[in-house]
Amino acid sequence: MPEGDTLHRVAQQITEQLCGKRIEASRGRPELTKAQELAGCILQTAEARGKHLLLGLDNGLTVHSHLGMTGSWHIYPRGERWRKPAYRAALAMRFLSHDLICFSPKLIEVESSIRIRGRALLTRLGPDLLADAFDEDAAIARLRMHDHLPLGEALMNQQLVAGIGNVYKSEILFMNRLNPFEPLSTLDDETLRVCLRSARHYMRRNLEGLRRKFRGSTLGDRLWVYRRRGMPCLECSGPIVMQRQGETARSTYYCPVCQGTDR
């Protein structure tokens, strides 16, 4: 599923292959009334911010997308068959050498750059874990403003720190033996720093485009707990549990023994 590393990887690929090139044709679903205005424009920038992707054009328009749980951006050499059906394409841009398509996003819009960058969805984002200069102190300060939240829920709040999704939350908390349901108020700043640094480390490592991997072993499972409900913990052999957290009921996978939730 798309998390911060996915969007940064997509932005990097688009930058390398398509930025500076002209869009020959563009079509979008009916509500994207400005999609046709992209034809003839030059794609100038591709920027990831948390789980958002911003594509800047030379005519002052920006394409803004949030992929949600099932969305994806694909780049195909011209003439190559798409791996997803055309009816799922919310926006398709044709360049001389490639097609760039956004499939099944949670959100996609084409608006002026000024209007897009003023969106509350973007202005309220917390520090991006994959930013070159990640502001760790600012992230901790934002977390401290919500000390009542359970740790697992707080890490998923993009207004506190941007980029973490279900996979990273579950894996990072297991590797650091942290209880997802422990309120932030019971944790010291150093524990939060270790958690954020661990998340940033693994997200940066996974930017290379390979399948996400959290275990050092080259054999067997790449993940410690995510989507392993009912399976034995790879450390203590107890069963992995999944529980929903927060208003949006996002899934948290954990080991009750290793992470101390059964105490």
C-alpha positions as CSV (number, residue, x, y, z in Angstrom):
1,M,0.0,0.0,0.0
2,P,1.3,3.5,-0.7
3,E,3.2,5.1,2.2
4,G,5.7,7.9,2.3
5,D,8.5,5.9,0.7
6,T,6.3,5.0,-2.3
7,L,5.4,8.6,-3.1
8,H,9.0,9.8,-2.8
9,R,10.1,6.9,-5.1
10,V,7.4,7.8,-7.6
11,A,8.5,11.5,-7.5
12,Q,12.1,10.5,-8.1
13,Q,11.2,8.3,-11.1
14,I,9.0,11.0,-12.7
15,T,11.7,13.6,-12.1
16,E,14.3,11.4,-13.8
17,Q,12.2,10.3,-16.8
18,L,9.7,13.0,-17.5
19,C,10.5,16.4,-15.9
20,G,11.4,18.9,-18.6
21,K,9.3,17.1,-21.2
22,R,6.1,18.3,-22.9
23,I,2.7,16.6,-22.4
24,E,1.4,15.7,-25.8
25,A,-2.1,14.8,-24.7
26,S,-4.1,14.5,-21.5
27,R,-7.4,13.1,-20.4
28,G,-9.1,12.7,-17.0
29,R,-12.3,11.6,-15.5
30,P,-15.2,14.0,-16.0
31,E,-14.8,15.9,-12.7
32,L,-11.2,16.8,-13.7
33,T,-12.3,19.7,-15.9
34,K,-8.8,21.1,-16.3
35,A,-7.2,17.9,-17.3
36,Q,-7.2,18.9,-21.0
37,E,-5.3,22.1,-20.1
38,L,-2.3,20.0,-19.4
39,A,-1.8,19.1,-23.0
40,G,1.0,21.2,-24.5
41,C,2.5,22.0,-21.0
42,I,5.9,21.1,-19.8
43,L,6.1,19.1,-16.6
44,Q,8.6,21.0,-14.4
45,T,8.6,19.4,-11.0
46,A,7.5,16.2,-9.1
47,E,7.4,16.6,-5.4
48,A,6.3,14.2,-2.6
49,R,5.0,15.6,0.7
50,G,4.1,12.8,3.1
51,K,1.6,10.7,1.2
52,H,0.8,13.5,-1.3
53,L,2.3,14.0,-4.8
54,L,2.5,17.4,-6.5
55,L,3.3,17.7,-10.2
56,G,4.0,21.3,-11.3
57,L,3.4,22.5,-14.9
58,D,4.9,25.5,-16.7
59,N,1.5,27.1,-17.1
60,G,0.9,27.5,-13.4
61,L,-1.2,24.4,-12.9
62,T,-0.4,21.6,-10.4
63,V,-1.7,18.0,-10.3
64,H,-2.3,17.0,-6.7
65,S,-2.9,13.4,-5.7
66,H,-3.4,11.3,-2.6
67,L,-3.4,7.6,-3.4
68,G,-5.3,6.4,-0.3
69,M,-5.2,2.6,0.2
70,T,-5.4,1.4,-3.4
71,G,-4.2,4.2,-5.7
72,S,-1.0,4.1,-7.8
73,W,1.1,6.1,-10.4
74,H,2.5,4.1,-13.3
75,I,5.0,5.1,-16.0
76,Y,5.0,3.1,-19.3
77,P,7.1,3.4,-22.4
78,R,4.9,4.5,-25.3
79,G,3.1,1.5,-26.7
80,E,3.6,-0.7,-23.7
81,R,0.4,-2.3,-22.4
82,W,-1.0,-0.9,-19.1
83,R,-1.1,-3.3,-16.2
84,K,-4.4,-2.0,-15.0
85,P,-7.7,-1.4,-16.9
86,A,-8.2,2.0,-18.5
87,Y,-11.5,2.6,-16.7
88,R,-9.4,2.9,-13.4
89,A,-7.3,5.7,-14.9
90,A,-8.3,8.9,-13.1
91,L,-5.7,10.9,-15.2
92,A,-3.6,9.9,-18.1
93,M,-0.8,12.1,-19.6
94,R,0.9,11.1,-22.8
95,F,4.5,12.3,-23.4
96,L,6.5,11.7,-26.6
97,S,8.3,8.7,-24.9
98,H,6.1,7.6,-22.1
99,D,2.6,7.5,-20.6
100,L,2.0,8.7,-17.0
101,I,-1.2,7.4,-15.4
102,C,-2.8,7.7,-12.0
103,F,-5.0,4.8,-11.2
104,S,-7.8,4.7,-8.5
105,P,-6.6,7.6,-6.3
106,K,-8.4,8.7,-3.1
107,L,-8.0,12.3,-4.3
108,I,-6.8,13.9,-7.5
109,E,-7.2,17.5,-8.7
110,V,-5.8,19.9,-11.2
111,E,-5.8,23.5,-10.0
112,S,-3.5,26.5,-9.9
113,S,-0.3,26.0,-8.0
114,I,-1.2,28.8,-5.5
115,R,-4.6,27.3,-4.8
116,I,-3.2,23.7,-4.4
117,R,-0.4,24.8,-2.0
118,G,-2.9,26.6,0.2
119,R,-4.9,23.4,0.7
120,A,-5.3,22.6,4.4
121,L,-4.4,19.0,3.6
122,L,-0.9,20.2,2.7
123,T,-0.4,23.2,5.0
124,R,-1.3,21.2,8.1
125,L,1.0,18.3,7.3
126,G,3.6,17.5,10.0
127,P,7.3,17.2,9.2
128,D,8.0,14.8,6.4
129,L,10.1,11.8,7.6
130,L,11.7,11.6,4.1
131,A,12.5,15.3,3.7
132,D,16.3,15.9,3.3
133,A,16.2,18.1,6.4
134,F,13.7,16.2,8.6
135,D,12.8,18.4,11.6
136,E,12.8,15.9,14.4
137,D,12.3,18.4,17.2
138,A,9.3,19.9,15.4
139,A,7.8,16.4,15.0
140,I,8.2,15.6,18.7
141,A,6.7,19.0,19.6
142,R,3.6,18.2,17.5
143,L,3.3,14.8,19.1
144,R,3.6,16.3,22.5
145,M,0.6,18.5,21.7
146,H,-1.5,15.3,21.6
147,D,-0.1,13.4,24.6
148,H,-3.5,11.7,25.1
149,L,-3.2,9.7,21.9
150,P,-2.0,6.1,21.8
151,L,1.4,5.8,20.2
152,G,0.2,3.8,17.2
153,E,-2.6,6.2,16.5
154,A,-0.3,9.3,16.8
155,L,2.2,8.0,14.3
156,M,-0.5,7.6,11.7
157,N,-1.7,11.2,12.2
158,Q,-0.2,13.0,9.2
159,Q,-0.6,16.4,10.9
160,L,1.9,15.3,13.5
161,V,4.4,13.5,11.4
162,A,4.0,12.8,7.7
163,G,4.7,9.6,5.8
164,I,4.0,6.7,8.1
165,G,1.3,4.2,7.2
166,N,0.1,0.9,8.6
167,V,3.1,-1.2,7.5
168,Y,5.8,1.1,9.0
169,K,3.8,1.8,12.1
170,S,3.3,-1.9,12.9
171,E,6.9,-3.0,12.0
172,I,8.7,-0.1,13.7
173,L,6.8,-0.5,17.0
174,F,7.5,-4.2,17.0
175,M,11.2,-3.8,16.4
176,N,11.5,-1.2,19.2
177,R,9.3,-3.3,21.5
178,L,6.8,-0.5,21.9
179,N,3.2,-0.9,22.9
180,P,0.9,0.6,20.2
181,F,-1.8,1.4,22.8
182,E,0.4,3.2,25.3
183,P,-0.5,7.0,25.5
184,L,2.3,9.4,24.4
185,S,2.2,10.9,27.9
186,T,3.8,7.8,29.4
187,L,6.7,7.9,26.9
188,D,9.8,10.2,27.2
189,D,11.2,12.2,24.3
190,E,14.1,9.9,23.8
191,T,11.7,7.0,23.1
192,L,9.9,9.1,20.5
193,R,13.2,10.1,18.9
194,V,14.3,6.4,18.6
195,C,10.9,5.6,17.0
196,L,11.1,8.4,14.5
197,R,14.7,7.7,13.6
198,S,13.9,4.0,13.1
199,A,11.0,4.9,10.8
200,R,13.1,7.3,8.8
201,H,16.0,4.8,8.5
202,Y,13.8,2.0,7.1
203,M,11.8,4.3,4.9
204,R,15.0,5.7,3.3
205,R,16.4,2.2,2.9
206,N,13.3,1.1,1.1
207,L,13.4,4.0,-1.4
208,E,15.5,1.8,-3.7
209,G,12.3,0.3,-5.2
210,L,12.7,-3.2,-3.8
211,R,10.0,-4.9,-1.7
212,R,9.8,-3.4,1.8
213,K,12.0,-5.4,4.2
214,F,12.4,-5.0,7.9
215,R,14.1,-8.3,8.9
216,G,17.8,-8.8,8.5
217,S,17.4,-12.4,7.3
218,T,17.6,-13.1,3.6
219,L,15.2,-16.1,4.0
220,G,11.5,-16.3,4.8
221,D,9.4,-13.4,6.0
222,R,10.4,-9.8,5.2
223,L,8.0,-8.5,7.8
224,W,7.8,-9.2,11.6
225,V,4.1,-8.6,12.2
226,Y,2.3,-6.9,9.5
227,R,-0.5,-9.1,7.9
228,R,0.7,-12.0,10.1
229,R,-2.4,-12.2,12.4
230,G,-2.6,-15.6,14.0
231,M,0.8,-16.6,12.9
232,P,3.6,-17.3,15.4
233,C,5.8,-14.4,16.4
234,L,9.3,-14.8,14.9
235,E,10.8,-13.9,18.2
236,C,8.7,-15.6,20.9
237,S,6.4,-17.9,18.9
238,G,3.2,-16.4,20.5
239,P,0.4,-15.5,18.1
240,I,0.4,-12.1,16.3
241,V,-2.7,-10.0,16.9
242,M,-4.4,-7.4,14.8
243,Q,-6.5,-4.6,16.4
244,R,-8.2,-1.5,14.9
245,Q,-7.1,1.9,16.2
246,G,-8.5,5.4,16.0
247,E,-11.5,7.0,14.4
248,T,-10.6,5.6,11.0
249,A,-10.1,2.1,12.5
250,R,-6.7,1.5,10.9
251,S,-5.1,-1.9,11.5
252,T,-2.3,-2.4,14.0
253,Y,-0.4,-5.7,14.0
254,Y,1.6,-6.6,17.1
255,C,2.9,-9.3,19.4
256,P,1.2,-9.1,22.9
257,V,4.2,-10.8,24.5
258,C,7.1,-8.9,22.9
259,Q,5.4,-5.5,23.0
260,G,4.0,-5.9,26.5
261,T,0.3,-5.4,25.7
262,D,-0.7,-8.5,27.8
263,R,0.8,-7.1,31.0
